[in-house]
Amino acid sequence: AETCANNLKKGRLAGVTDRIQVRQWEQEGKKRRKMEVVADNVRFLDSGKKDEGQ
């Protein structure tokens, strides 16, 4: 997560392999559920440098 936070900016191309994870618990007598997208692999698809001539 730290590598992504440091390297991914708006417009940067990245490929992500992910999965949906469902967490369930009970809180104050009510059943709760949360769905999360978990990135298993992130690949940076560009160099992260902008072309200065364009």
N, CA, C and O atoms as CSV, one atom per row, in Angstrom:
chain,resi,resn,atom,element,x,y,z
A,1,ALA,N,N,0.826,-1.192,0.000
A,1,ALA,CA,C,0.000,0.000,0.000
A,1,ALA,C,C,0.870,1.256,0.000
A,1,ALA,O,O,0.539,2.251,-0.645
A,2,GLU,N,N,1.968,1.200,0.719
A,2,GLU,CA,C,2.844,2.367,0.800
A,2,GLU,C,C,3.479,2.667,-0.562
A,2,GLU,O,O,3.598,3.830,-0.947
A,3,THR,N,N,3.882,1.632,-1.285
A,3,THR,CA,C,4.458,1.821,-2.618
A,3,THR,C,C,3.446,2.456,-3.558
A,3,THR,O,O,3.796,3.347,-4.332
A,4,CYS,N,N,2.204,2.011,-3.502
A,4,CYS,CA,C,1.152,2.602,-4.341
A,4,CYS,C,C,0.913,4.053,-3.962
A,4,CYS,O,O,0.773,4.906,-4.839
A,5,ALA,N,N,0.864,4.342,-2.682
A,5,ALA,CA,C,0.633,5.716,-2.228
A,5,ALA,C,C,1.744,6.644,-2.707
A,5,ALA,O,O,1.489,7.804,-3.029
A,6,ASN,N,N,2.969,6.141,-2.755
A,6,ASN,CA,C,4.105,6.965,-3.166
A,6,ASN,C,C,4.225,7.112,-4.678
A,6,ASN,O,O,4.785,8.101,-5.154
A,7,ASN,N,N,3.713,6.151,-5.442
A,7,ASN,CA,C,3.949,6.140,-6.884
A,7,ASN,C,C,2.730,6.385,-7.751
A,7,ASN,O,O,2.884,6.816,-8.894
A,8,LEU,N,N,1.542,6.134,-7.269
A,8,LEU,CA,C,0.352,6.329,-8.095
A,8,LEU,C,C,-0.202,7.733,-7.915
A,8,LEU,O,O,-0.517,8.154,-6.801
A,9,LYS,N,N,-0.315,8.437,-9.006
A,9,LYS,CA,C,-0.898,9.779,-9.032
A,9,LYS,C,C,-1.970,9.799,-10.103
A,9,LYS,O,O,-2.051,8.871,-10.908
A,10,LYS,N,N,-2.787,10.824,-10.133
A,10,LYS,CA,C,-3.847,10.960,-11.131
A,10,LYS,C,C,-3.259,10.858,-12.535
A,10,LYS,O,O,-2.296,11.548,-12.866
A,11,GLY,N,N,-3.850,9.989,-13.355
A,11,GLY,CA,C,-3.409,9.811,-14.724
A,11,GLY,C,C,-2.368,8.726,-14.920
A,11,GLY,O,O,-2.088,8.349,-16.058
A,12,ARG,N,N,-1.792,8.216,-13.854
A,12,ARG,CA,C,-0.786,7.147,-13.942
A,12,ARG,C,C,-1.470,5.832,-14.278
A,12,ARG,O,O,-2.506,5.507,-13.699
A,13,LEU,N,N,-0.901,5.073,-15.208
A,13,LEU,CA,C,-1.479,3.798,-15.615
A,13,LEU,C,C,-0.980,2.673,-14.722
A,13,LEU,O,O,0.214,2.560,-14.447
A,14,ALA,N,N,-1.922,1.838,-14.271
A,14,ALA,CA,C,-1.561,0.700,-13.427
A,14,ALA,C,C,-2.483,-0.470,-13.740
A,14,ALA,O,O,-3.663,-0.285,-14.035
A,15,GLY,N,N,-1.931,-1.667,-13.673
A,15,GLY,CA,C,-2.726,-2.885,-13.797
A,15,GLY,C,C,-2.850,-3.504,-12.414
A,15,GLY,O,O,-1.872,-3.576,-11.670
A,16,VAL,N,N,-4.044,-3.947,-12.075
A,16,VAL,CA,C,-4.278,-4.469,-10.727
A,16,VAL,C,C,-4.937,-5.837,-10.811
A,16,VAL,O,O,-5.930,-6.016,-11.516
A,17,THR,N,N,-4.378,-6.799,-10.088
A,17,THR,CA,C,-5.026,-8.091,-9.885
A,17,THR,C,C,-5.655,-8.013,-8.506
A,17,THR,O,O,-4.966,-7.770,-7.515
A,18,ASP,N,N,-6.975,-8.222,-8.441
A,18,ASP,CA,C,-7.648,-8.019,-7.157
A,18,ASP,C,C,-8.653,-9.118,-6.876
A,18,ASP,O,O,-8.883,-10.006,-7.697
A,19,ARG,N,N,-9.242,-9.036,-5.700
A,19,ARG,CA,C,-10.298,-9.960,-5.286
A,19,ARG,C,C,-11.244,-9.215,-4.360
A,19,ARG,O,O,-10.870,-8.228,-3.726
A,20,ILE,N,N,-12.475,-9.704,-4.292
A,20,ILE,CA,C,-13.473,-9.148,-3.377
A,20,ILE,C,C,-13.435,-9.970,-2.093
A,20,ILE,O,O,-13.482,-11.199,-2.131
A,21,GLN,N,N,-13.351,-9.295,-0.979
A,21,GLN,CA,C,-13.339,-9.965,0.327
A,21,GLN,C,C,-14.532,-9.457,1.132
A,21,GLN,O,O,-14.755,-8.251,1.230
A,22,VAL,N,N,-15.288,-10.374,1.701
A,22,VAL,CA,C,-16.461,-10.005,2.497
A,22,VAL,C,C,-16.158,-10.278,3.963
A,22,VAL,O,O,-15.754,-11.381,4.330
A,23,ARG,N,N,-16.356,-9.265,4.792
A,23,ARG,CA,C,-16.176,-9.407,6.246
A,23,ARG,C,C,-17.542,-9.282,6.903
A,23,ARG,O,O,-18.324,-8.392,6.570
A,24,GLN,N,N,-17.821,-10.184,7.839
A,24,GLN,CA,C,-19.096,-10.161,8.553
A,24,GLN,C,C,-18.828,-10.149,10.052
A,24,GLN,O,O,-17.904,-10.804,10.533
A,25,TRP,N,N,-19.654,-9.388,10.793
A,25,TRP,CA,C,-19.553,-9.333,12.243
A,25,TRP,C,C,-20.888,-8.887,12.808
A,25,TRP,O,O,-21.795,-8.486,12.079
A,26,GLU,N,N,-20.980,-8.968,14.108
A,26,GLU,CA,C,-22.202,-8.523,14.777
A,26,GLU,C,C,-21.844,-7.346,15.683
A,26,GLU,O,O,-20.868,-7.394,16.431
A,27,GLN,N,N,-22.656,-6.289,15.599
A,27,GLN,CA,C,-22.401,-5.079,16.380
A,27,GLN,C,C,-23.716,-4.608,16.976
A,27,GLN,O,O,-24.673,-4.332,16.253
A,28,GLU,N,N,-23.757,-4.521,18.278
A,28,GLU,CA,C,-24.960,-4.086,19.001
A,28,GLU,C,C,-26.181,-4.901,18.582
A,28,GLU,O,O,-27.272,-4.358,18.409
A,29,GLY,N,N,-25.984,-6.208,18.421
A,29,GLY,CA,C,-27.080,-7.103,18.086
A,29,GLY,C,C,-27.487,-7.111,16.624
A,29,GLY,O,O,-28.416,-7.824,16.243
A,30,LYS,N,N,-26.803,-6.326,15.797
A,30,LYS,CA,C,-27.124,-6.276,14.367
A,30,LYS,C,C,-25.996,-6.912,13.560
A,30,LYS,O,O,-24.815,-6.693,13.828
A,31,LYS,N,N,-26.389,-7.701,12.571
A,31,LYS,CA,C,-25.399,-8.295,11.684
A,31,LYS,C,C,-24.898,-7.230,10.715
A,31,LYS,O,O,-25.685,-6.507,10.104
A,32,ARG,N,N,-23.605,-7.148,10.590
A,32,ARG,CA,C,-22.976,-6.166,9.703
A,32,ARG,C,C,-22.146,-6.905,8.660
A,32,ARG,O,O,-21.660,-8.009,8.905
A,33,ARG,N,N,-21.992,-6.286,7.501
A,33,ARG,CA,C,-21.185,-6.878,6.441
A,33,ARG,C,C,-20.494,-5.759,5.677
A,33,ARG,O,O,-21.085,-4.714,5.403
A,34,LYS,N,N,-19.240,-5.997,5.341
A,34,LYS,CA,C,-18.455,-5.020,4.587
A,34,LYS,C,C,-17.743,-5.752,3.452
A,34,LYS,O,O,-17.134,-6.800,3.665
A,35,MET,N,N,-17.823,-5.197,2.262
A,35,MET,CA,C,-17.112,-5.756,1.113
A,35,MET,C,C,-15.896,-4.885,0.835
A,35,MET,O,O,-15.985,-3.657,0.827
A,36,GLU,N,N,-14.763,-5.532,0.608
A,36,GLU,CA,C,-13.518,-4.825,0.340
A,36,GLU,C,C,-12.922,-5.333,-0.967
A,36,GLU,O,O,-13.054,-6.510,-1.302
A,37,VAL,N,N,-12.273,-4.450,-1.693
A,37,VAL,CA,C,-11.485,-4.841,-2.852
A,37,VAL,C,C,-10.037,-4.905,-2.375
A,37,VAL,O,O,-9.481,-3.904,-1.923
A,38,VAL,N,N,-9.434,-6.081,-2.478
A,38,VAL,CA,C,-8.067,-6.294,-2.014
A,38,VAL,C,C,-7.164,-6.458,-3.234
A,38,VAL,O,O,-7.377,-7.357,-4.047
A,39,ALA,N,N,-6.166,-5.602,-3.364
A,39,ALA,CA,C,-5.221,-5.684,-4.478
A,39,ALA,C,C,-4.147,-6.712,-4.130
A,39,ALA,O,O,-3.396,-6.536,-3.172
A,40,ASP,N,N,-4.084,-7.782,-4.916
A,40,ASP,CA,C,-3.060,-8.804,-4.703
A,40,ASP,C,C,-1.764,-8.454,-5.422
A,40,ASP,O,O,-0.679,-8.822,-4.971
A,41,ASN,N,N,-1.878,-7.738,-6.546
A,41,ASN,CA,C,-0.704,-7.381,-7.325
A,41,ASN,C,C,-0.988,-6.071,-8.055
A,41,ASN,O,O,-2.051,-5.904,-8.653
A,42,VAL,N,N,-0.032,-5.144,-8.001
A,42,VAL,CA,C,-0.150,-3.872,-8.722
A,42,VAL,C,C,1.085,-3.727,-9.597
A,42,VAL,O,O,2.216,-3.845,-9.125
A,43,ARG,N,N,0.854,-3.469,-10.880
A,43,ARG,CA,C,1.966,-3.275,-11.812
A,43,ARG,C,C,1.821,-1.887,-12.429
A,43,ARG,O,O,0.766,-1.540,-12.959
A,44,PHE,N,N,2.888,-1.102,-12.354
A,44,PHE,CA,C,2.892,0.226,-12.949
A,44,PHE,C,C,3.136,0.069,-14.446
A,44,PHE,O,O,4.140,-0.521,-14.846
A,45,LEU,N,N,2.232,0.589,-15.282
A,45,LEU,CA,C,2.274,0.360,-16.722
A,45,LEU,C,C,2.943,1.475,-17.509
A,45,LEU,O,O,3.126,1.347,-18.720
A,46,ASP,N,N,3.306,2.549,-16.859
A,46,ASP,CA,C,4.038,3.618,-17.536
A,46,ASP,C,C,5.206,4.033,-16.655
A,46,ASP,O,O,5.352,3.545,-15.534
A,47,SER,N,N,6.032,4.928,-17.161
A,47,SER,CA,C,7.231,5.322,-16.423
A,47,SER,C,C,6.942,6.321,-15.312
A,47,SER,O,O,7.769,6.519,-14.422
A,48,GLY,N,N,5.770,6.953,-15.359
A,48,GLY,CA,C,5.446,7.956,-14.353
A,48,GLY,C,C,5.970,9.334,-14.691
A,48,GLY,O,O,5.737,10.289,-13.950
A,49,LYS,N,N,6.687,9.447,-15.822
A,49,LYS,CA,C,7.236,10.738,-16.250
A,49,LYS,C,C,6.369,11.298,-17.362
A,49,LYS,O,O,5.940,10.557,-18.246
A,50,LYS,N,N,6.107,12.595,-17.329
A,50,LYS,CA,C,5.329,13.258,-18.381
A,50,LYS,C,C,6.267,13.701,-19.492
A,50,LYS,O,O,7.387,14.141,-19.235
A,51,ASP,N,N,5.799,13.582,-20.730
A,51,ASP,CA,C,6.566,14.096,-21.863
A,51,ASP,C,C,6.502,15.613,-21.842
A,51,ASP,O,O,5.416,16.191,-21.884
A,52,GLU,N,N,7.649,16.254,-21.779
A,52,GLU,CA,C,7.676,17.710,-21.669
A,52,GLU,C,C,7.348,18.398,-22.985
A,52,GLU,O,O,6.923,19.554,-22.973
A,53,GLY,N,N,7.533,17.724,-24.127
A,53,GLY,CA,C,7.278,18.342,-25.415
A,53,GLY,C,C,5.821,18.301,-25.831
A,53,GLY,O,O,5.483,18.857,-26.876
A,54,GLN,N,N,4.965,17.689,-25.086
A,54,GLN,CA,C,3.571,17.548,-25.503
A,54,GLN,C,C,2.640,18.277,-24.586
A,54,GLN,O,O,1.427,18.260,-24.796
